[in-house]
Amino acid sequence: MTTFDFMEQSIWIVDKEGHRVALSPQEALDLLQWLSDKRATLLSASHPGAKPGQEREQRLEIRLRQEHLDHLDELKAAIPQARESVLTFKVLDVPIDLVTERALQLLKAFQVEYQIHPLLEEHDAFAQG
């Protein structure tokens, strides 16, 4: 998994093999503009079966917890086009001040995605690792 991070006025991109690229803030903005210009191409490449124009379609993902599964049939009847994905995963929830440096190192090493809630309003709120 590729990670992105702010460090000392640089934007770092690190790929799954550990290769690193540092961008200045202006270079990062240029990259953002380029990616925005190529949005349709990137979306169609990442979703090969999508119909033209579908890449701008907003989608709703509904995640049902075990206690809400009794509503599944009723929801599927109300949204017949919905496709069901069965995912098996565990969620670990812990106050941020109890997360050790070792745990953060393991998350990075295992390339595990994590989120901090509520989102911080700092410039590096989306940084991982």
LOMARDO-644466 format. One record per residue (C-alpha): x, y negated, z negated; residue in three letters. Coordinates in steps of 0.25 Angstrom, whole numbers, plus 5000, padded with zeros to 4 digits. Layout:
! residues N
X,Y,Z,ALA
...
END
This chain:
! residues 129
5000,5000,5000,MET
5005,4986,5004,THR
5006,4976,4992,THR
5006,4961,4993,PHE
5011,4952,4982,ASP
5015,4937,4979,PHE
5028,4935,4973,MET
5036,4922,4971,GLU
5030,4915,4983,GLN
5031,4927,4992,SER
5020,4937,4996,ILE
5026,4951,4996,TRP
5020,4963,5005,ILE
5025,4977,5000,VAL
5021,4989,5009,ASP
5020,5003,5003,LYS
5034,5006,5006,GLU
5039,4994,4998,GLY
5043,4985,5010,HIS
5041,4971,5006,ARG
5038,4958,5013,VAL
5038,4944,5007,ALA
5030,4933,5013,LEU
5031,4918,5010,SER
5017,4912,5007,PRO
5016,4907,5021,GLN
5020,4920,5027,GLU
5009,4926,5019,ALA
4999,4916,5024,LEU
5004,4919,5038,ASP
5002,4934,5036,LEU
4988,4931,5031,LEU
4984,4923,5043,GLN
4989,4933,5052,TRP
4982,4944,5045,LEU
4969,4936,5045,SER
4971,4934,5060,ASP
4973,4949,5062,LYS
4961,4953,5052,ARG
4952,4960,5063,ALA
4964,4968,5069,THR
4968,4972,5055,LEU
4954,4976,5051,LEU
4952,4984,5063,SER
4965,4991,5062,ALA
4962,4995,5047,SER
4948,4999,5051,HIS
4949,5006,5064,PRO
4935,5011,5065,GLY
4929,4997,5062,ALA
4920,4991,5073,LYS
4924,4977,5079,PRO
4920,4966,5070,GLY
4918,4975,5058,GLN
4931,4971,5052,GLU
4925,4958,5047,ARG
4913,4965,5041,GLU
4912,4964,5026,GLN
4910,4977,5019,ARG
4905,4980,5005,LEU
4911,4991,4997,GLU
4903,4997,4986,ILE
4910,5005,4975,ARG
4901,5013,4966,LEU
4905,5018,4953,ARG
4901,5031,4948,GLN
4890,5025,4940,GLU
4884,5019,4952,HIS
4884,5031,4961,LEU
4870,5034,4959,ASP
4867,5021,4968,HIS
4875,5027,4979,LEU
4864,5033,4987,ASP
4855,5020,4986,GLU
4867,5011,4990,LEU
4870,5020,5002,LYS
4855,5020,5006,ALA
4855,5005,5005,ALA
4868,5004,5014,ILE
4868,5016,5023,PRO
4880,5011,5031,GLN
4889,5012,5018,ALA
4899,5022,5019,ARG
4903,5029,5006,GLU
4918,5031,5002,SER
4921,5040,4990,VAL
4933,5035,4983,LEU
4940,5042,4972,THR
4948,5032,4963,PHE
4950,5028,4949,LYS
4950,5014,4943,VAL
4959,5010,4932,LEU
4955,4997,4925,ASP
4964,4991,4915,VAL
4966,4976,4910,PRO
4978,4970,4918,ILE
4986,4967,4905,ASP
4987,4982,4902,LEU
4993,4985,4916,VAL
5008,4989,4914,THR
5019,4985,4924,GLU
5021,5000,4926,ARG
5006,5002,4930,ALA
5008,4991,4940,LEU
5021,4997,4945,GLN
5013,5011,4947,LEU
5002,5004,4954,LEU
5012,4998,4964,LYS
5019,5011,4965,ALA
5006,5019,4968,PHE
5001,5008,4977,GLN
4988,5008,4969,VAL
4978,4996,4972,GLU
4974,4988,4960,TYR
4966,4976,4957,GLN
4966,4966,4946,ILE
4952,4961,4942,HIS
4948,4950,4941,PRO
4956,4944,4952,LEU
4967,4935,4947,LEU
4967,4921,4953,GLU
4982,4921,4954,GLU
4989,4921,4968,HIS
4994,4935,4966,ASP
4981,4941,4961,ALA
4981,4952,4972,PHE
4996,4955,4970,ALA
4998,4970,4968,GLN
5011,4976,4961,GLY
END
